[in-house]
């Protein structure tokens, strides 16, 4: 099922969509409706390529509100970790996502190299796992930055800047390297 809601945050409309069955299979968000529709399509295609059975019909759930609560700091990211299905995620990706979610808290960042060092892997492997993250916000890939700037973000850098600013990490948002 696909649950969608639109919230007002920091003077912006934020679209949040959650694909779920028994647990969360994927999350997407956007700061405009057209981008949100493209994100839903991209997420559905990604999950299906990974062998996840996606039902994108409309369905009601509290998941979009819970994701919003993570954005605004009412819930810790780790509080939703058990709600993630991890379907279609490789063992390496799951290890990265769980470590990141448990160890890099709201208001802080880690570099690709720092995360790679913590997990004994390469920054390039971390970048790939971040790019493929089907659970943005809950798995806080927006908190992973380059050593010399904010780094990249899929699908748009604007989303990473927005999330970091809401979390009060403004020193990284002034160095927008694309």
N, C-alpha and C positions, 0 to 999 in steps of 0.2 A: 504494500500500500504506500501511497505518497501522502504525507501530511504537510500542508503548507500554511504559513501564517506570515503576516506582515506586521512589523513592530516599529515604533518610533524610538530611536536611540540617538542621543547626542545630536539632535536636530536633523536626523536623516531617517528615511524609511529604509528598513532592512528586511528583505525577503529571506525567509528560512524555510528550507524544504528538507524533509527527512524521509528516506525510503526505508521501510521496515517490514518485517514479517513478525517473528516472535521477538526479535531484537533489532537494533538499528543496523541496517545494511550499508547506508551511506547518508551523508549530510552535504548540503550545499547552501550557499547564501550569496546574496548580491545586494548591491546598493541601488539597482534599478531593475525594473520589470523585464526589459528585453534581455539583459544579461542573465537574469535569473532563469528565464526559459531556456536559454542556451546552456546554462550550467546544469539544469535538470537533465537535458538531453545528453550532455557530455558525461555526467555521472552515471546515468542509466546504461549508456553504451560501454563505459569502462567496467561497470559491475558485470554486465552480460559477457564481455570478453574474458573476464576473470572466472566465469562459470557460475555466477550468482543468478538465481532465478528471481528476476525483478518483476514485481507487479506494481506498475505505476498508476493504477487506478486510485481515485481520490479516497482517502480514508482519514478518519479523525483519530488523533492521538495527542498526548501531552508533550510529545518529543520536541516540536518546535519551541514551545514555551520553556522547556528544560534547557535547550541549547541557548535561548535568549538569556536565561538565568546564569549560564556560564559566562556569556559575553559581559554581562553587567556585574558579575562578581557575587551573585547570590548563591551560586553553587561552585564548588571546586571542580576543575576538569576531571579529577580522579573519581568524583562522585558518580559520573556517568560511564566510567570505564567498563563496568560489568554489563551495561546495556548494549555494548557494541558486539555485533555478531562475529567479527573478524573473518567472515566468509570471503573467499577470494584473495585473502592477504597471505603473502608468503611468511614462513617462520621468521625470516630476517626482518621483514617489515613490521610484524607484530612485536618483535623484541624492541625495535626502534620506537614504535608508537607507545608501547607501554612504559619504556624508560623515560621518554620525553614527557609523557603525561604525568607520571609520578614525581619527576624530579625538577622540572622547570615550571615554576609557579607563576601565577599572575603577577605582572609588573616586572618580570625579569626576562632576559633573553640568554641564549647560548649560541655560539657560532657553529657553523657546520663542522669546523675542525674540532671544536670542543666536544660536540656530540659524538663525532667520529672517535675521538680519543677515549671517551667514556665507554664506548662499545667496541673498541679495538677493531675499527674498520676505517674506510677512507671517507673523506669529505664528499667525494663524488657519489659514493654509495648512499650517503645520507641525503644528498640533494635529490637523488632519484626516488628514494623512499618518501621524501617530503612532497615531491611532485605528484606521486601516486596516492597520497593520503586520501582515502575515501571518507574520512571523519574530521574534516577541518573544524576548527573551534574546539571540539572536545579533545581531539589530539592536536595540541597547539602548535602546528607547523609554522604559524605566523611568528612564533617566538624564536625561530631559528634564523639567524642573520649571518651575513658574510662578515669576515673580519674587517673589511674596509667600507662597509655600508649596509644598507638594509637587505640587500640580496634580491632575489626574485620571489614571485608568488603566482600560483596558478589558481584561477585564470587571469586575474588582474592584480597588479601591485597596489592599486587603490584599496582593495580589501585588506591587505596586510597592514597598510598605513592606518586605516580606520580602526582595526582591532588593537593595534599597539597603542594608538592614541587613547582609546577608551580605557586601556589598562594603565595609562600613565607613563608609557615608555617613549616619551617624545624625543629624547636625544637620538634615537635611531631613525625616527621618521623625517628628520631634517636632512638626511643623507640619502636621498632616493636614487639609488644606482639601478638602472634598468638594463 
